[in-house]
């Protein structure tokens, strides 16, 4: 979703605002465990007072700090005025272009725009090689499919590997959050799972199956095909959240190879319908804020 479609409430209560890390030692340890190295170009989205920016600069990175708050902007300008490897972008991250070259992201993002930031990064023509986002545990589980398979995780996994890298204590932040916080690592796959045409059909296929949940097997596959899937691949439980990503790949490849064009046509456009429905739900939610 583009920034033009968002409404940012700058007077949100504290549980919607940003919670800043307070331990420089913890940040250093996390960076040492990451794939971020000296001379990497790294974005710090919602830089705040610059605690992550400082740690990244200490590693020798070229840091682009993105900040919207005027007080923080003045503070960052003063704090890093002598840093040649520091660039400050003033404004809304959702309105700013992403680089054409290689870059990475390490950010403690504002929680109330998590989905917007996540979508911009993962849907970019040139996404980051590695992204580390400090975000709510619930959101990280939804996007990564850590506890169970989710629609959002399935739409992302052909292009990205995702893993919860660290679970924070609530005492690691100021102000102290009232939700659990984790560090999610999103890594761009070196090789795409599908061609672009196949990926577009994959998204339609996944959205169609989730929309029709328990009924999609018989709508798409013949009795013989379902029997083969059970015998050869052990797939018999078609509750969408219970099907592992690897099993979805098997189902989709069977769909590609064996299902008739007539049946394939019934899934076409399902991803677009999903996006429209998702947009309407977000618009309704924001209109109530």
LINSUL-V828148 format. One record per residue. RES is the residue in one small letter. PSI is psi in radians with two decimals (999 if undefined). OMEGA is omega in whole degrees, -180 to 180 (* if undefined). D_LAST is the distance of its C-alpha to the last C-alpha in Angstrom with 1 decimal. Layout:
res/psi/omega/d_last
RES/PSI/OMEGA/D_LAST
RES/PSI/OMEGA/D_LAST
This chain:
res/psi/omega/d_last
x/2.36/-178/18.5
x/2.82/180/19.3
x/-0.46/-179/17.5
x/-0.39/-176/17.5
x/0.10/-176/14.9
x/2.63/174/12.3
x/2.01/-177/9.8
x/2.20/178/10.2
x/1.88/-176/8.5
x/-0.03/179/11.8
x/0.56/-180/11.0
x/2.66/176/9.3
x/2.88/-169/11.2
x/-0.54/-178/14.5
x/-0.19/175/14.0
x/-0.27/-174/11.7
x/-3.01/-175/14.3
x/2.42/176/17.8
x/2.08/-171/20.6
x/2.42/174/24.0
x/2.54/-176/27.2
x/-0.18/-177/29.9
x/1.91/177/33.1
x/-0.60/179/35.0
x/-0.73/178/37.5
x/-0.75/179/34.9
x/-0.76/179/33.6
x/-0.72/180/37.2
x/-0.73/180/38.0
x/-0.70/178/35.1
x/-0.64/178/36.2
x/-0.50/179/39.7
x/-0.09/-175/38.7
x/3.13/176/36.8
x/0.34/178/38.3
x/2.30/-175/37.6
x/2.96/178/40.9
x/2.44/179/42.4
x/-0.03/173/42.1
x/2.52/172/39.0
x/2.09/-172/36.4
x/2.35/175/33.1
x/2.33/171/29.6
x/1.76/-175/27.6
x/2.19/-176/23.9
x/1.00/-169/22.0
x/-0.39/179/25.3
x/-2.17/179/24.3
x/-0.01/171/27.7
x/0.39/-179/29.6
x/-0.67/176/30.8
x/-0.70/178/30.5
x/-0.80/-180/31.9
x/-0.79/-180/34.9
x/-0.69/179/35.7
x/-0.71/177/35.7
x/-0.67/178/37.9
x/-0.49/177/40.2
x/-0.22/-178/40.7
x/0.26/-180/41.8
x/2.77/171/38.8
x/1.94/-168/37.7
x/2.27/170/34.1
x/1.93/179/31.4
x/2.26/179/28.6
x/2.19/-177/25.3
x/2.47/-178/23.3
x/-0.56/-176/20.7
x/2.23/-175/20.8
x/-0.70/180/23.7
x/-0.74/179/25.1
x/-0.64/179/25.4
x/-0.82/179/26.9
x/-0.69/180/29.6
x/-0.79/-179/30.3
x/-0.72/178/30.7
x/-0.77/-179/33.0
x/-0.74/-175/35.2
x/-0.66/-175/35.3
x/0.48/-176/36.3
x/-0.46/-177/38.1
x/0.08/-178/41.3
x/1.98/-179/40.0
x/-0.39/-178/41.4
x/0.18/-177/39.4
x/2.30/174/36.1
x/2.33/179/33.8
x/2.13/175/30.6
x/2.06/-176/28.1
x/2.07/178/25.8
x/-2.95/-178/22.5
x/2.14/-180/19.8
x/-0.62/-178/21.5
x/-0.32/-180/20.0
x/-0.09/-174/21.9
x/2.50/178/25.1
x/2.60/175/28.0
x/2.73/-176/29.4
x/2.73/174/33.1
x/-0.48/-177/35.9
x/-2.90/-179/37.9
x/2.34/178/37.6
x/2.93/179/34.8
x/2.98/-180/32.9
x/2.35/171/29.6
x/1.89/-169/29.1
x/2.54/169/25.7
x/1.62/-167/23.4
x/2.71/172/20.2
x/2.18/-171/16.7
x/-0.55/-173/15.3
x/-0.16/174/11.7
x/0.48/-180/13.6
x/-0.87/-176/16.4
x/-0.65/179/16.5
x/-0.80/180/16.7
x/-0.77/-179/19.4
x/-0.79/-179/21.2
x/-0.73/-179/21.4
x/-0.76/-178/22.7
x/-0.83/-174/25.3
x/-0.36/180/26.5
x/0.06/-179/26.6
x/2.61/176/28.3
x/-0.58/178/31.8
x/1.40/-177/33.0
x/2.81/177/31.0
x/2.60/176/31.9
x/-0.73/178/34.9
x/2.35/177/33.2
x/2.28/176/29.6
x/1.98/-178/28.8
x/2.23/172/25.1
x/2.01/-172/24.1
x/3.05/-179/21.1
x/2.47/-179/19.9
x/-0.72/-178/22.7
x/-0.74/179/20.7
x/-0.71/180/19.7
x/-0.70/178/23.3
x/-0.71/-180/24.8
x/-0.80/-176/22.8
x/-0.60/-177/23.9
x/-0.30/-177/27.4
x/0.62/-175/28.2
x/-0.81/-176/29.7
x/-0.72/177/29.7
x/2.78/180/29.9
x/2.34/177/29.8
x/2.77/178/26.4
x/-0.79/-178/25.9
x/-0.69/180/24.2
x/-0.66/-180/27.1
x/-0.57/179/29.7
x/-0.39/-177/28.3
x/-0.55/-169/28.7
x/-0.49/176/31.9
x/-0.38/-178/34.5
x/-0.29/-175/33.6
x/2.50/166/32.5
x/2.38/-178/33.7
x/2.41/-179/31.0
x/2.36/173/31.7
x/2.06/-172/30.1
x/-0.51/-177/32.4
x/2.49/175/31.5
x/2.10/-175/29.7
x/2.75/165/28.7
x/2.59/178/29.1
x/-0.38/179/26.1
x/-0.10/178/28.6
x/-0.12/-172/28.8
x/2.73/170/25.6
x/2.18/-6/24.6
x/2.76/-179/22.3
x/2.16/-178/23.1
x/2.78/176/20.3
x/0.29/176/19.6
x/2.83/178/19.9
x/2.45/-175/23.0
x/2.47/179/23.4
x/2.93/172/26.0
x/2.06/-179/27.6
x/2.23/176/27.6
x/2.15/178/30.4
x/1.98/-176/30.1
x/2.20/178/33.5
x/2.28/178/34.4
x/2.48/179/37.2
x/-0.58/179/40.5
x/2.33/179/41.3
x/2.55/179/39.0
x/-0.58/-175/39.4
x/2.91/166/39.8
x/2.90/-179/40.7
x/-0.75/-180/37.9
x/-0.75/179/38.9
x/-0.67/-179/39.0
x/-0.70/178/35.6
x/-0.71/178/34.1
x/-0.62/177/35.8
x/-0.80/-180/34.8
x/-0.71/176/31.1
x/-0.77/-179/31.7
x/-0.85/-179/33.8
x/-0.80/-180/31.3
x/-0.68/178/28.4
x/-0.80/-179/30.9
x/-0.73/179/32.1
x/-0.64/179/28.7
x/-0.63/-177/27.8
x/-0.01/174/31.1
x/-1.88/-171/31.3
x/-0.32/-176/34.5
x/-0.17/-173/36.1
x/-0.57/-178/36.0
x/-0.83/-177/39.4
x/-0.41/178/41.4
x/-0.53/-174/39.6
x/-0.83/-173/40.5
x/2.62/176/43.6
x/2.92/178/46.9
x/-0.69/180/48.4
x/-0.73/179/50.8
x/-0.70/178/48.1
x/-0.64/177/46.2
x/-0.75/178/49.5
x/-0.69/179/50.1
x/-0.62/179/46.7
x/-0.77/-176/47.5
x/-0.83/-173/51.0
x/-0.54/-174/50.6
x/-0.06/177/47.2
x/0.39/-180/46.5
x/1.98/-180/43.3
x/-0.38/178/43.1
x/1.97/-176/39.6
x/0.37/168/37.2
x/2.09/-169/34.1
x/-0.75/-177/31.9
x/-0.26/-179/30.5
x/-0.15/-179/34.1
x/2.12/-180/35.5
x/2.76/-179/36.0
x/-0.75/-180/35.4
x/-0.60/177/39.2
x/-0.62/176/39.6
x/-0.65/179/37.0
x/-0.72/177/39.2
x/-0.80/179/42.2
x/-0.75/-179/40.6
x/-0.69/180/39.5
x/-0.62/174/43.0
x/-0.74/177/44.6
x/-0.79/-180/42.3
x/-0.75/-170/43.4
x/-0.63/-168/47.1
x/-0.36/-175/47.8
x/2.48/-178/45.3
x/2.73/178/46.4
x/-0.58/179/44.8
x/-0.79/179/44.0
x/-0.58/178/41.8
x/-0.63/-177/40.3
x/-0.43/-178/39.2
x/-0.30/178/37.1
x/-0.28/-177/34.7
x/2.31/180/34.5
x/-0.03/-177/31.1
x/-0.61/179/29.2
x/-0.74/178/27.4
x/-0.73/178/26.2
x/-0.69/178/25.0
x/-0.79/180/23.1
x/-0.73/179/21.4
x/-0.74/179/20.4
x/-0.72/180/19.0
x/-0.73/179/17.1
x/-0.74/180/15.7
x/-0.71/179/14.7
x/-0.74/179/12.9
x/-0.67/180/10.9
x/-0.71/178/10.2
x/-0.69/-179/9.2
x/-0.78/-177/6.8
x/-0.51/180/5.2
x/-0.32/179/5.6
x/-0.19/-177/3.8
x/999/*/0.0
